Amino acid sequence: MGGSIRAVKENAEALVVATKEIGLEVNADKTKYMIMSRDQNAGRTHSMKIDNSSFEWVDEFKYLGTTLTNQNSIQEEIKSRLKSGNACYHPVQNILSSSLLSKNLKIKIYRIIILPVVLYGCETLSLTLREERRLRVFENRVLRRIFGPKRDKGTGEWRKLHNEELNDMYCSPSIVRVIKS
């Protein structure tokens, strides 16, 4: 562990030197560092002094709209993506259940408006089974709204579609498959 902190400090020192050589200066107030490790205490020195500047240690930060954590946990990022997806879903949920629009048009609305928001930055995600399940639950909720209930042939009562039925009706790859690809 001490080696990784030493390596971070050496890299930061090299960065400061290289920027000075070309006439630039590293802004210590805007520069933070993080060490990614399964060890809870990795890199917790709180600040690193280099050339009269102090760089703050952080355990997470947002980079290009994606939250990165020191333990490479994606739970918060998935929660944030699903929250954004729900924010897009709620305004159009009545449209998705409308009988005035075709199922194909409703699927296009889902794929064009809602899905990109949830998938933003997904190329950095390595999903756990728990996170895959959360994503599938979200997608199935939207698809149930699109396809509506089904009348049971035996009893004549309306019921929710089963997950397998949703997968059969939705001809596109699932949200989890898109992320994995």
trRosetta pair geometry for C-beta under 8 A, 3 or more apart (Angstrom, degrees):
i j d omega theta_ij theta_ji phi_ij phi_ji
1 4 5.9 -52 -159 28 40 108
1 5 6.9 34 149 -13 68 102
1 37 7.3 60 -121 -140 96 165
1 39 6.4 -56 -102 60 130 165
1 42 5.8 -130 -144 -119 111 81
1 43 8.0 -131 -177 -42 96 58
2 5 5.8 -56 -154 37 38 109
2 6 6.2 40 149 -20 69 108
3 6 5.5 -55 -146 38 32 113
3 7 6.2 35 154 -22 66 105
4 7 5.5 -49 -145 35 33 113
4 8 6.5 38 153 -21 63 101
4 35 5.7 105 136 -150 122 131
4 37 7.2 133 91 -66 170 129
4 42 6.9 -7 81 -167 142 109
4 43 7.0 -75 109 -66 110 98
5 8 5.7 -50 -150 33 33 113
5 9 6.5 32 151 -17 64 105
5 35 6.8 -52 -83 -68 67 155
5 43 5.6 167 -92 -107 93 68
5 45 6.6 95 -147 -18 135 132
6 9 5.7 -56 -150 37 32 111
6 10 6.3 32 152 -19 66 106
7 10 5.7 -52 -145 37 32 111
7 11 6.2 31 156 -17 65 106
8 11 5.8 -57 -148 38 29 109
8 12 6.2 28 154 -19 65 108
8 33 5.9 111 179 179 128 142
8 35 6.2 -86 -55 -81 148 104
8 43 7.0 50 5 -121 162 118
8 48 7.2 -122 117 -88 109 166
9 12 5.7 -54 -145 37 30 111
9 13 6.3 33 154 -21 64 105
9 48 5.8 -150 -100 -165 90 131
9 50 6.9 177 -158 -76 78 113
10 13 5.7 -53 -148 35 30 112
10 14 6.4 31 153 -19 64 105
11 14 5.6 -53 -148 37 32 112
11 15 6.4 37 151 -22 64 104
12 15 5.5 -50 -150 33 33 115
12 16 6.5 35 152 -20 65 102
12 33 6.8 -55 -76 -76 132 142
12 48 6.5 93 57 114 166 139
12 50 5.3 -147 123 -43 112 163
12 55 6.4 -113 -153 5 149 160
13 16 5.8 -52 -150 34 33 111
13 17 6.4 31 153 -16 65 107
13 50 5.4 -148 -86 -145 71 124
13 51 7.3 133 -129 -24 75 105
14 17 5.7 -55 -146 39 32 111
14 18 6.1 31 156 -19 67 109
15 18 5.8 -56 -142 39 28 109
15 19 6.3 25 160 -17 64 108
15 26 6.4 74 127 -74 104 143
16 19 6.1 -58 -148 37 26 107
16 20 6.5 27 155 -19 62 107
16 26 5.4 -81 -103 10 74 135
16 50 5.6 -178 -21 137 153 123
16 51 5.2 177 154 19 154 144
16 53 7.3 180 -112 37 137 134
17 20 5.9 -58 -151 35 29 111
17 21 6.6 35 152 -27 64 104
18 21 5.7 -50 -152 27 33 116
18 22 7.1 7 159 1 63 104
19 22 6.4 -71 -154 46 34 93
19 24 4.2 -82 -173 84 92 99
19 25 6.4 142 133 -93 122 15
19 26 5.5 129 48 -43 162 85
20 23 7.6 50 -172 -71 33 16
20 24 7.3 -103 -72 65 26 55
20 25 7.1 51 -89 -94 70 62
26 31 5.6 12 171 -39 104 155
26 53 6.8 145 89 113 104 173
27 30 4.3 30 101 29 118 107
27 31 6.1 149 82 -19 61 96
28 31 5.8 -62 -128 42 30 107
28 53 3.8 -156 -79 -166 135 109
28 54 6.0 81 -180 54 132 48
28 55 6.1 -115 -147 -77 81 63
31 53 8.0 36 57 152 129 131
31 55 5.3 -57 111 -123 99 104
32 55 6.5 154 -124 -180 27 86
32 56 5.0 -38 -118 76 87 88
32 57 7.2 122 -171 -124 86 10
32 58 4.7 25 166 -7 136 120
32 61 6.3 152 80 -72 137 147
33 43 7.5 -125 121 -178 101 134
33 48 6.4 -3 31 15 142 133
33 55 5.4 55 -9 139 108 125
33 56 7.5 167 24 85 70 41
33 57 6.0 -40 73 -106 82 58
33 58 7.3 151 70 22 31 79
34 43 7.1 115 -167 107 35 156
34 57 7.0 115 -93 -163 51 65
34 58 5.2 -53 -75 73 103 78
34 59 6.7 131 -131 -118 109 18
34 60 7.3 94 -120 -78 150 18
34 61 6.5 -151 -29 3 142 110
34 68 7.3 146 86 112 156 108
34 70 5.2 -133 -177 -87 104 91
35 42 4.9 -124 104 137 119 103
35 43 3.2 151 22 -39 130 147
35 57 7.9 -27 3 -144 90 107
35 70 6.2 39 76 -147 51 108
36 42 7.8 -7 114 100 12 144
36 68 7.9 -65 -84 167 119 106
36 69 7.9 101 -118 105 89 49
36 70 5.5 -159 -105 -159 48 48
36 71 7.1 166 -155 -82 70 13
36 72 5.4 63 -164 -47 120 95
37 42 3.4 69 50 -10 144 170
37 43 7.1 150 9 -4 126 103
37 70 6.6 -17 33 162 68 91
37 71 7.1 -43 80 -101 41 59
38 42 8.0 85 54 -21 34 136
38 71 6.2 75 -117 -142 40 89
39 42 4.2 107 78 -45 103 100
40 71 7.6 -6 -98 -75 54 124
41 44 5.0 -78 -164 13 65 128
42 70 6.7 -178 72 166 106 121
43 57 6.0 174 141 -142 97 128
43 70 7.1 -141 52 -147 127 135
44 57 6.4 154 -129 130 38 156
45 48 6.4 73 90 -73 126 78
45 57 6.1 135 59 -40 63 146
46 56 7.3 -41 168 -148 56 65
46 57 5.2 -113 -126 31 14 117
47 54 4.7 12 172 180 129 104
47 55 6.3 154 -161 74 71 41
47 56 5.4 -33 -102 -102 86 47
47 57 6.3 -125 -69 -7 34 86
48 54 7.1 150 70 -157 37 56
48 55 4.7 -20 57 58 92 99
48 57 7.1 97 -21 -56 92 90
49 52 7.7 7 -170 -102 95 11
49 53 7.1 154 -152 79 55 40
49 54 5.3 -26 -94 -98 70 74
49 55 7.9 -174 -77 16 22 73
50 53 5.6 -26 71 64 72 91
50 55 6.6 10 16 -8 109 112
58 61 5.4 68 110 -51 147 104
58 70 7.9 -177 112 -50 57 111
59 69 6.5 9 150 -157 75 77
59 70 4.6 -76 -152 -1 65 124
60 67 5.9 15 178 -178 116 96
60 68 6.4 175 -150 89 67 47
60 69 4.4 -21 -97 -104 101 69
60 70 6.7 -102 -62 -13 60 76
60 76 7.5 7 -146 64 157 156
61 67 7.4 -177 98 -145 22 61
61 68 6.1 -12 61 56 68 91
62 65 6.7 1 -179 -119 105 12
62 66 6.8 150 -154 72 65 29
62 67 5.4 -37 -94 -90 70 64
62 68 7.7 150 -108 13 20 74
63 66 5.8 -32 69 64 72 83
63 68 5.5 6 15 -5 116 121
64 121 6.8 152 110 -100 98 119
65 120 6.3 -54 123 144 138 124
65 121 5.9 -159 93 -44 100 137
66 77 6.1 23 -162 -133 79 128
66 120 7.9 -160 -71 124 90 86
66 121 4.1 -179 -71 -178 119 155
66 124 5.8 73 176 54 167 148
67 76 5.5 -68 95 107 146 113
67 77 4.9 -160 54 -81 94 86
67 80 6.4 111 2 4 126 154
68 72 7.7 -21 -163 -109 78 54
69 72 6.4 -150 73 -53 82 12
69 73 4.7 -24 63 41 145 86
69 76 6.9 106 -47 32 130 126
72 126 7.8 10 159 41 115 118
73 76 6.7 68 111 8 103 92
74 77 4.7 -60 -160 47 68 116
74 78 5.6 70 139 -26 89 99
74 125 5.4 98 -142 -136 154 88
74 126 7.0 174 -22 53 143 59
74 127 7.2 -89 78 -100 150 47
74 128 7.5 170 52 -1 109 95
74 131 6.1 14 95 -96 112 161
75 78 6.0 -56 -147 36 27 107
75 79 6.3 28 154 -19 63 108
75 130 7.8 -8 -102 104 99 125
75 131 6.9 -131 -97 -81 57 108
76 79 5.5 -53 -146 37 32 115
76 80 6.3 34 153 -20 65 105
77 80 5.6 -53 -148 36 31 112
77 81 6.3 32 153 -18 65 105
77 121 7.7 -103 -172 103 124 128
77 125 7.0 -159 106 -96 135 105
78 81 5.6 -52 -144 38 33 111
78 82 6.2 29 157 -16 66 107
78 125 7.5 96 -71 -133 92 136
78 131 4.8 -146 -73 -143 166 108
78 134 6.0 91 150 87 131 140
78 135 7.0 -90 -155 -58 116 95
79 82 6.0 -57 -146 40 27 108
79 83 6.3 32 152 -23 62 107
80 83 5.6 -52 -147 33 30 114
80 84 6.5 29 154 -16 63 104
81 84 5.8 -56 -152 38 31 110
81 85 6.3 34 149 -21 65 107
81 117 7.4 155 -163 136 71 68
81 118 5.1 87 161 -151 101 55
81 119 7.7 99 -165 -46 130 16
81 120 6.8 -171 -122 49 101 85
81 121 7.8 -136 -88 58 121 101
81 122 7.8 85 -128 -77 158 89
82 85 5.2 -49 -143 37 36 116
82 86 6.3 40 154 -21 65 101
82 118 6.6 43 -90 -126 47 102
82 134 6.5 -79 -64 152 153 110
82 135 7.4 -133 -81 -96 110 59
82 138 5.4 -133 -133 -83 106 148
83 86 5.8 -51 -149 35 30 112
83 87 6.6 35 149 -22 61 104
84 87 5.5 -50 -151 31 34 116
84 88 6.8 29 151 -13 64 102
84 117 4.9 -144 132 164 107 111
84 118 6.9 177 82 -81 95 52
84 120 7.6 -39 97 26 154 127
85 88 5.8 -58 -155 38 34 107
85 89 6.0 34 149 -24 69 110
85 114 5.7 68 -156 -175 82 88
85 115 7.9 37 -126 -95 111 24
85 117 5.3 162 -88 96 60 108
85 118 3.9 29 -77 -71 128 102
85 138 6.2 52 105 179 146 139
86 89 5.3 -54 -137 37 35 114
86 90 6.2 41 165 -29 68 102
86 138 7.7 -101 -63 -138 85 112
87 90 6.5 -41 -140 23 24 111
87 117 7.8 -124 64 160 93 155
88 91 7.1 -65 -167 34 32 102
88 92 7.2 -9 156 14 65 115
88 113 5.7 178 175 147 120 90
88 114 4.7 169 108 -108 123 67
88 117 5.0 154 -18 19 148 159
89 92 6.5 -91 -158 53 32 90
89 93 5.9 52 155 -65 76 94
89 114 5.4 58 -75 -119 79 131
89 142 6.0 -107 -127 -97 127 107
90 93 5.8 -26 -139 -14 31 117
92 95 4.7 -51 -167 40 74 119
92 96 5.9 78 134 -28 86 99
92 109 6.1 -164 170 162 146 129
92 113 6.4 79 -12 102 162 155
92 114 7.4 -127 54 -54 134 110
93 96 5.5 -53 -147 36 36 114
93 97 6.6 18 159 -7 67 106
93 145 5.8 -82 -152 -158 83 153
94 97 6.2 -65 -147 44 32 98
94 98 6.5 56 149 -51 64 95
95 98 5.5 -35 -153 -2 35 123
95 101 6.7 38 177 -1 78 149
95 106 7.4 174 131 -115 80 87
95 109 6.6 -143 116 -167 124 171
96 106 5.1 107 -137 -154 65 112
96 109 6.6 -145 -85 86 87 136
96 110 7.1 76 -114 -62 124 98
96 142 7.0 -81 -168 -166 162 74
96 145 4.6 45 116 128 124 113
96 146 5.1 -67 -176 -82 99 67
97 145 5.3 -80 -64 -175 93 81
97 146 7.7 -108 -79 -87 51 24
97 148 6.6 112 -143 -86 79 91
98 101 5.2 67 86 12 109 98
98 106 7.9 179 50 -85 83 117
101 105 4.7 -113 -179 82 105 128
101 106 5.5 122 114 -54 122 89
102 105 4.7 96 58 5 82 101
102 106 7.1 -147 96 -4 45 86
103 106 5.6 -55 -149 38 34 113
103 107 6.3 37 152 -21 67 104
103 146 6.4 94 -146 161 77 98
103 147 6.6 44 -132 -99 120 65
103 169 7.9 -83 178 171 145 111
104 107 5.7 -53 -148 35 31 112
104 108 6.5 35 151 -21 63 103
105 108 5.5 -50 -150 34 35 115
105 109 6.6 40 149 -22 64 99
106 109 5.5 -47 -152 30 35 114
106 110 6.6 37 149 -18 64 102
106 146 4.4 156 132 -139 130 99
107 110 5.5 -51 -151 36 36 114
107 111 6.1 27 154 -13 68 109
107 146 6.3 87 -69 -168 66 153
107 170 7.1 164 -121 -129 123 83
107 172 7.3 154 -180 -4 124 125
108 111 5.8 -59 -140 44 31 106
108 112 5.7 14 164 -9 68 116
109 112 6.3 -65 -135 45 22 99
109 113 5.5 -14 179 14 65 121
109 114 7.5 49 135 -4 69 100
110 113 7.0 -62 -113 50 13 86
110 114 5.1 -40 -152 40 55 120
110 115 6.1 67 148 -30 69 102
110 142 5.6 124 -128 155 124 130
110 143 7.7 58 -128 -78 168 63
110 146 6.5 -49 -39 -66 137 140
111 114 7.8 -9 -44 52 12 81
111 115 5.1 -11 -135 16 40 141
111 172 6.9 123 -91 -28 131 176
112 115 7.5 46 -5 38 14 101
112 116 7.2 -6 -172 -8 28 117
113 116 7.6 -115 161 30 8 99
113 117 7.6 -8 151 -11 49 114
114 117 6.1 -69 -165 33 35 111
114 118 6.7 20 153 -11 72 110
114 142 6.4 174 114 -127 163 153
115 118 5.9 -63 -149 40 35 106
115 119 5.8 17 161 -8 72 117
115 175 7.0 -150 -134 -106 97 99
115 178 7.9 31 -175 66 120 172
116 119 5.7 -66 -134 50 30 103
116 120 6.6 60 159 -58 64 82
117 120 6.1 -23 -158 -17 29 113
118 122 8.0 36 126 -63 64 123
118 135 7.4 129 168 -136 129 94
118 138 7.0 163 -124 123 149 148
118 175 6.8 -28 113 -149 137 133
119 122 4.5 -53 -164 -16 67 135
119 175 7.3 -142 -73 -153 100 90
119 178 6.4 -52 -112 120 136 129
119 179 6.8 -149 -128 -81 90 83
121 124 5.6 -29 170 24 85 112
121 125 7.5 96 123 -32 76 97
122 125 5.2 -47 -158 17 58 121
122 178 7.4 38 110 117 159 91
122 179 4.6 -106 174 -122 128 89
125 131 7.7 -144 -178 138 123 150
125 179 6.0 -38 74 -171 125 122
127 131 4.7 -138 -151 86 82 117
127 132 5.0 93 155 -60 132 85
127 135 7.5 -55 -130 2 138 139
127 176 6.8 -145 101 -143 175 92
127 179 6.3 79 -36 116 131 138
127 180 7.2 -72 23 -72 126 87
128 131 4.9 91 51 10 76 100
128 132 7.0 -133 95 -6 39 87
129 132 5.5 -51 -146 35 34 115
129 133 6.4 38 153 -23 65 104
130 133 5.8 -56 -155 32 29 112
130 134 6.7 29 150 -19 63 104
131 134 5.5 -48 -148 33 38 113
131 135 6.5 37 154 -17 66 104
132 135 5.9 -59 -153 38 30 110
132 136 6.3 29 152 -18 66 108
132 176 4.9 53 -147 -120 92 134
133 136 5.7 -56 -146 38 31 111
133 137 6.3 36 154 -23 66 104
134 137 5.8 -51 -148 32 29 113
134 138 6.6 31 152 -19 62 104
135 138 5.7 -53 -153 34 33 112
135 139 6.4 28 153 -15 67 107
135 175 5.0 -141 162 104 111 126
135 176 5.6 135 92 -69 131 83
135 179 7.3 -46 -167 -9 171 145
136 139 5.7 -56 -144 41 33 108
136 140 6.0 32 158 -19 68 109
136 163 7.7 31 165 -142 116 127
136 174 6.8 4 -109 180 87 131
136 175 7.0 -169 -84 51 48 107
136 176 6.1 -16 -63 -29 92 122
137 140 5.9 -56 -143 39 26 109
137 141 6.4 32 155 -24 62 104
138 141 5.9 -56 -155 29 28 112
138 142 6.8 22 153 -13 63 105
138 175 7.4 -28 78 32 103 167
139 142 5.8 -58 -154 38 35 108
139 143 6.1 30 152 -16 69 110
139 174 6.4 124 111 -161 166 83
139 175 4.5 -162 -63 -8 139 126
140 143 5.5 -55 -139 42 34 110
140 144 6.1 41 157 -25 67 102
140 163 5.9 -40 -118 -113 140 86
140 166 5.6 97 -132 102 84 172
141 144 5.9 -50 -147 31 28 112
141 145 6.8 30 150 -19 59 103
142 145 5.7 -55 -158 32 34 113
142 146 6.5 31 148 -19 66 106
143 146 5.4 -52 -146 36 38 113
143 147 6.0 12 163 0 72 110
143 161 7.8 -90 122 75 97 137
143 166 4.7 94 119 -159 138 118
143 169 7.5 140 -180 81 116 112
143 170 5.5 -59 -128 -56 134 137
144 147 6.4 -62 -131 51 26 92
144 148 7.6 109 172 -72 54 8
144 160 6.1 -6 -144 -156 129 99
144 161 5.9 -167 -115 41 81 102
144 166 6.7 -52 -66 -94 69 129
145 148 7.6 17 -180 -71 23 50
147 150 8.0 -9 139 -55 105 95
147 161 5.8 5 99 -18 130 156
147 166 6.7 -167 23 -115 150 75
147 169 5.5 65 -105 121 146 158
147 170 7.9 -99 -46 -53 129 88
149 158 4.3 52 132 180 142 106
149 159 6.1 152 -165 70 102 23
149 160 6.1 -66 -116 -88 83 37
149 161 7.1 -166 -134 -31 36 76
150 158 7.1 145 73 -151 28 64
150 159 6.1 -35 65 65 78 76
150 160 7.8 32 21 149 86 11
150 161 5.5 90 -12 -82 118 79
150 165 7.1 -74 -23 163 155 160
151 156 6.5 -12 -178 -159 105 42
151 157 7.2 172 -149 93 65 20
151 158 5.7 -43 -94 -92 61 62
151 159 7.9 116 -123 17 18 75
152 155 4.7 19 95 45 127 91
152 156 6.6 -52 75 0 79 12
152 157 5.3 5 32 59 116 69
152 158 7.5 -168 -3 -96 82 11
152 159 5.4 53 -46 1 107 121
153 156 7.8 14 -167 -70 17 50
161 165 4.4 -127 -172 90 97 126
161 166 5.3 119 120 -58 125 83
161 169 7.4 -43 -166 7 155 141
162 165 4.7 95 56 5 76 104
162 166 7.2 -139 97 -6 40 86
163 166 5.5 -53 -150 34 35 113
163 167 6.4 36 153 -20 67 104
164 167 5.6 -52 -149 35 33 112
164 168 6.4 34 152 -19 65 105
165 168 5.7 -54 -149 36 32 112
165 169 6.3 24 155 -15 66 109
166 169 5.9 -62 -146 41 29 106
166 170 5.9 9 163 -2 69 113
167 170 6.3 -61 -132 49 25 96
167 174 7.0 -29 -119 -69 95 114
170 174 7.7 87 104 -88 129 68
173 177 4.0 -118 178 94 108 128
173 178 5.4 139 103 -58 116 77
173 181 7.2 8 150 -7 166 139
174 177 4.6 96 55 6 77 104
174 178 7.1 -137 97 -7 41 86
175 178 5.7 -51 -150 32 33 114
175 179 6.6 32 153 -18 64 104
176 179 5.8 -54 -151 36 33 110
176 180 6.3 28 153 -16 66 109
177 180 5.7 -56 -144 40 31 109
177 181 6.2 29 157 -20 66 107
178 181 6.0 -59 -147 35 28 107
